[in-house]
Amino acid sequence: MTVNKDSVIIIFILLILGLGVWLNTSVQTNIDNRAKIEELNKRNDSLKSVIDTNNYIIDMLFVVDSTLTAQIANQKPKIIERIRLVDSSKKEIAKYTDSQLVASFNKRYPKDTTSQKLELAKPVLVSAAQDLAELDGAKDIIVIKDSTINLYEKKDKIKDSIINKHESNAINYKYIISNQFTQNKLVMEENMSLRYDLDKQKKKTKLSKIVNIALLGGIGYLILK
């Protein structure tokens, strides 16, 4: 059987191409895995950034909540002080002279009393004045309590916001854990692929030596022929 130089060259080229395809398969797999790992790293960095932002907002909300708690705590002394002032006013009213009592009603209802004197018994006037003082105090207490209710409503909204941020963080942590699991899987695949490449490289080296010896022998044969 006659073997010419062109045949040897063609066989040599085919062997090189075959070896290249054989080796490139796992190399391409490694490149793809590294790209996926890098993409997952970017996603995790983005998720961690969102978590950091949420934690900062949560810290700020706790500060606001503490401020509201302090304001609510200050409301109770105001109510106690207002009740004390009402009691004090009622005691002072009980000591009013006739002129002071009439003057107090004239001051409260100037339009109705400036042109006429009140001809009721003094005990009735005292009781009425005390009731009015108590009514004024009750109005102030209602305002304070309404303000307290408003503060509690704000606290509830803040707590809802804090809960929402924690829930958002929990979801983001789940995504991060899932991404890390995928990353670990890709790294394991890459390690296996690298071991496979190393084994393949060893085989390639041996095969290349055999091919080179065969080619050199074939070329030498053709030259000598």
PyMOL commands that set and color helices and strands:
alter all, ss='L'
color gray80, all
select helices_A, chain A and resi 5-94+98-108+110-113+122-224
alter helices_A, ss='H'
color red, helices_A
deselect
rebuild
show_as cartoon
